[in-house]
Amino acid sequence: MELLIKGMSCGHCERAVEKVPAAQPGVRAVQEVSASRGIARLEGDAAPEALAHALRVEGYELVASHG
């Protein structure tokens, strides 16, 4: 699953965003988080709504999810 995330700008953001999906049911692994590309790649099948809410709480916006 690939997430398009708005609001990441640095390595600290990448580490913060990496923790969000890792705590969600259905996520087996976080494969990549890139602030420069605004993406996170996950292994698993978490609910996009749950991911969007968890990211919003941390100050980020889930723009789209694929896969």
ABEGO torsion letter per residue (X at the ends): XBBBBBGBABAAAAAAAAAAAAABBGBABBABBBAAAGBBBBBEBBBAAAAAAAAAAAGBBBABBBX
